[in-house]
Amino acid sequence: MEFLSNILYFVIVIGILVIVHEFGHFIAAKLSGIRVDAFSIGMGPRLFGFNKVNGFTFGKLPDDFELNGFCDYRVCLLPIGGYVKIAGMIDESLDKSFINTPPKEYEFRSKGTLAKLFVITAGVIMNFLLAVLIFSIISFSEGKVVWKTNKIGYVQNNSVAESIGLKPGDVILSINNKTVDNWNDIITRLSLDKFGATKKITILRGSDTLTLSVDGDKIVKSIAKGNMNLGLTPEKFYVFVRDVETLAPAGKLGLKSGDTLLAINNEKIDAFDELTYLLSLKKSKPILLQWKRGNQILADSVVPTADGKLGFYPGFHFAGRKDTLYYGVFEALGNGVKETIRSTELFFSSIAQIFKGNISAKESIGGPIMIAKSASQQASLGVVYFLNFIALLSVTLAIINILPLPALDGGHLIIILIEGIIRKELPVKAKLIIQNIGIGLIVLLMIFVIFNDVSRLIK
């Protein structure tokens, strides 16, 4: 079932991203007076479609069929993305039918440099606009829930936070001389702002004001391991039971959905990291677990599994003050633009950290299998998480597509600029060779990322 779910969400995500991208090329070509022969949802053989010559039809169009300048809007067999076929353009279809004919006024190759640049960058622009739209919708519909505390409740063992000297009870006053009064800003400024840069943290400990420093490389390595909060948990943060495995220790004990975990062997649980740490010390050994159900405080002995698990799915609850900020349309749009810019900056910063060796390329580069798995996971968390995932992936697709590599939009962009400078078209055969090289490189990259995906799943 999980496999089918992964495939479904992969098809949805890739379908949305690619169709939006190709629609950008389509609209730009139409606005530039360039003929578009086909706009397809899906790849492979044509299942059905519509054009103004013979209306709605099923199956493949005859080889000698003439569209007379109209576009065939089609749905194809493989529900993976889509494509747009632009007349007179050397693309991944490697169409050579026009090589020995002079450029026609409706063809891509007959247009000026600006028109070509518009058409070739329109897909990337649409992906950025999609990200802005999604981030804006989330901001407008959901607002922003702010945890109004800057006091630390728990510091994870062997974490970045512990290594720099942060302790439970510390109040974080500022980060890089910018005042913080809520937990959202603390995590954002520590982890994401100026990604990879050293951060200066000013705290209040008792009556003393201290300034601590954390190396940017440490932050990056922590995030790369999945620890976005650097080992910090705010005060008034509780772990509750979301679901229970009936035959696991938690199920046999009688834990129920909604129960809040309080302590293990009288040691208070202030974070999920603390829970897992305490359980790891008592593998297959009896512990006294205390939990809260409604207004009742319950306690009983239970034996964790050999790998230190109780067998429940955790949830997290902040019991402190929470403010919800709501945004108007234009404020939300501004937030969407800011979040898209932040995502773009984070992408380039992450690439820089890969080259610095702080992030493993093997662990951070994902292919279709990891995209499918992540899409399914985000969808299980809710619509907002799923939409946010699509927006982030849309930014990634836009950036990758504009890289100056053969077969990508960025490769076409370089060729267009060269032709604009030398004021003549490069030989079509040369373009075909470049395109073939690009496709070959992409195939090799896909083999690598799929192999990498499989290796990570096995691991």
Secondary structure, 3 states (H helix, E strand, C coil): CHHHHHHHHHHHHHHHHHHHHHHHHHHHHHHCCCCEEEEEEEEEEEEEEEECCCEEEECCCCCCCCCCCCCEEEEEEEEEEEEEEECCCCCCCCCCCCCCCCCCCCCHHHCCHHHHHHHHHHHHHHHHHHHHHHHHHHHHHHCEEEECCCEEEEECCCCHHHHCCCCCCCEEEEECCEECCCHHHHHHHHHHCCCCCCEEEEEEECCEEEEEEECHHHHHHHHHCCCCCCCEEECCEEEEEEEECCCCHHHHHCCCCCCEEEEECCEECCCHHHHHHHHHCCCCCCEEEEEEECCEEEEEEECCCCCCCCCEEEEEEECCCEEEECCCHHHHHHHHHHHHHHHHHHHHHHHHHHHHCCCCHHHHCCCHHHHHHHHHHHHHHCHHHHHHHHHHHHHHHHHHHCCCCCCCHHHHHHHHHHHHHHCCCCCHHHHHHHHHHHHHHHHHHHHHHHHHHHHHHHC
